[in-house]
Amino acid sequence: MIPICYSGNKAYFEGLLLSAMSVVKYTNEDVTFYVLTMEIPEDNPKFLSFTDEQIALLNKVIQEKNPNNKAIKIDVTKEYKEHLIKGKNHKNGYTPYAALRLLLDLVPNIPDKMLYLDIDTMCCSDIKQLWDIDITDYDISATRDYMGRFWIHPWYFNSGVLSMNMKNIKERGIFDKCRKKVFRTKMIMPDQSALNKYAKRKYIPFKFNEQRNVKKDTVVKHFCEGIDFYLPFWLHVYNIKQWQRDQVHKKFKIFIFDDLYEQIDKIKAENSNCF
């Protein structure tokens, strides 16, 4: 069984569903999705947890491929309010839901090893290739950040795709250190930068977290923010997600997810209450 963690809120259910569908499409392994969520509408009306109906639909869809697949909703509102909501990075340029993974060590009955995927990722081949990487002597495995290696540090990694040794992370107090850093120090990319500071990492090839165009060996495509440079001095920042299919086609010339787009159109037509 491959345990995979996502985090997010109900507004991003289409992204969650597409990503999970891409995972189960390419693997014959049993997969358990641990979906971290929280609800703080007093902070932002859109900050609502995934609903039970959404998780039930996710289970229905992923079990069509393999009845042993399952999705588990984990509400960490209480933990977030206790450890992070009053910190210096609660409000920044990124959603606070990205920081929920830093609470995983506080969740009971979490597996000793897990994968983490941002919701804006899509599998292009079997996720077992990432799962099979040995990280016994590390806290995580990660890929360098495509832009951060130029702007921040050559070995700055992107935390959108991780293999996590939860046993080591708990024993070494890595997430606890990260939470405290995020709480007290203002940072541009807080949770990712905290992980870069404290986690003992094993670097893996870009094919496991492809932050630009899909290649023949790509395992996971990450639809993260990017920059186009135009001579002499102009640049354009883009942030196209996998559910923005017209832009995925036009900008990236990616068509390998079209079968999933067709499936999700049917799912949305029959389950409009979940979208």
Secondary structure as the mmCIF struct_conf table of DSSP 4:
data_model
#
loop_
_struct_conf.conf_type_id
_struct_conf.id
_struct_conf.beg_label_comp_id
_struct_conf.beg_label_asym_id
_struct_conf.beg_label_seq_id
_struct_conf.end_label_comp_id
_struct_conf.end_label_asym_id
_struct_conf.end_label_seq_id
STRN STRN1 ILE A 2 SER A 7
HELX_RH_3T_P HELX_RH_3T_P1 LYS A 10 TYR A 12
HELX_RH_AL_P HELX_RH_AL_P1 PHE A 13 TYR A 26
BEND BEND1 GLU A 29 GLU A 29
STRN STRN2 VAL A 31 THR A 37
TURN_TY1_P TURN_TY1_P1 PRO A 41 ASP A 43
TURN_TY1_P TURN_TY1_P2 PRO A 45 LYS A 46
HELX_LH_PP_P HELX_LH_PP_P1 SER A 49 THR A 51
HELX_RH_AL_P HELX_RH_AL_P2 ASP A 52 LYS A 65
TURN_TY1_P TURN_TY1_P3 PRO A 67 ASN A 68
STRN STRN3 LYS A 70 ASP A 75
HELX_RH_AL_P HELX_RH_AL_P3 THR A 77 HIS A 83
TURN_TY1_P TURN_TY1_P4 LEU A 84 LYS A 86
BEND BEND2 GLY A 87 GLY A 87
TURN_TY1_P TURN_TY1_P5 LYS A 88 ASN A 89
BEND BEND3 HIS A 90 TYR A 94
HELX_RH_3T_P HELX_RH_3T_P2 PRO A 96 LEU A 106
BEND BEND4 VAL A 107 VAL A 107
TURN_TY1_P TURN_TY1_P6 PRO A 108 ASN A 109
BEND BEND5 ASP A 112 ASP A 112
STRN STRN4 LYS A 113 LEU A 117
TURN_TY1_P TURN_TY1_P7 ILE A 119 ASP A 120
STRN STRN5 THR A 121 CYS A 123
BEND BEND6 CYS A 124 SER A 125
TURN_TY1_P TURN_TY1_P8 ILE A 127 ILE A 127
HELX_RH_AL_P HELX_RH_AL_P4 LYS A 128 TRP A 131
TURN_TY1_P TURN_TY1_P9 ASP A 132 ASP A 132
BEND BEND7 ILE A 133 ILE A 133
TURN_TY1_P TURN_TY1_P10 THR A 136 ASP A 137
BEND BEND8 TYR A 138 ASP A 139
STRN STRN6 ILE A 140 ARG A 144
TURN_TY1_P TURN_TY1_P11 TYR A 146 MET A 147
HELX_RH_AL_P HELX_RH_AL_P5 GLY A 148 TRP A 151
TURN_TY1_P TURN_TY1_P12 ILE A 152 ILE A 152
TURN_TY1_P TURN_TY1_P13 PRO A 154 TRP A 155
STRN STRN7 PHE A 157 ASN A 165
HELX_RH_AL_P HELX_RH_AL_P6 MET A 166 ARG A 172
TURN_TY1_P TURN_TY1_P14 GLY A 173 GLY A 173
HELX_RH_AL_P HELX_RH_AL_P7 ILE A 174 ARG A 184
BEND BEND9 THR A 185 THR A 185
BEND BEND10 ILE A 188 MET A 189
HELX_RH_AL_P HELX_RH_AL_P8 PRO A 190 TYR A 198
STRN STRN8 ARG A 201 TYR A 203
HELX_RH_3T_P HELX_RH_3T_P3 PHE A 206 PHE A 208
BEND BEND11 ASN A 209 ASN A 209
STRN STRN9 GLU A 210 GLU A 210
BEND BEND12 ARG A 212 ASN A 213
TURN_TY1_P TURN_TY1_P15 LYS A 216 ASP A 217
BEND BEND13 VAL A 219 VAL A 219
STRN STRN10 VAL A 220 HIS A 222
STRN STRN11 GLY A 226 TYR A 230
TURN_TY1_P TURN_TY1_P16 LEU A 231 PHE A 233
STRN STRN12 TRP A 234 TYR A 238
TURN_TY1_P TURN_TY1_P17 GLN A 242 TRP A 243
HELX_RH_AL_P HELX_RH_AL_P9 ARG A 245 GLN A 247
HELX_RH_PI_P HELX_RH_PI_P1 VAL A 248 PHE A 252
TURN_TY1_P TURN_TY1_P18 ILE A 256 PHE A 257
HELX_RH_AL_P HELX_RH_AL_P10 ASP A 258 GLU A 270
HELX_RH_3T_P HELX_RH_3T_P4 SER A 272 CYS A 274
#
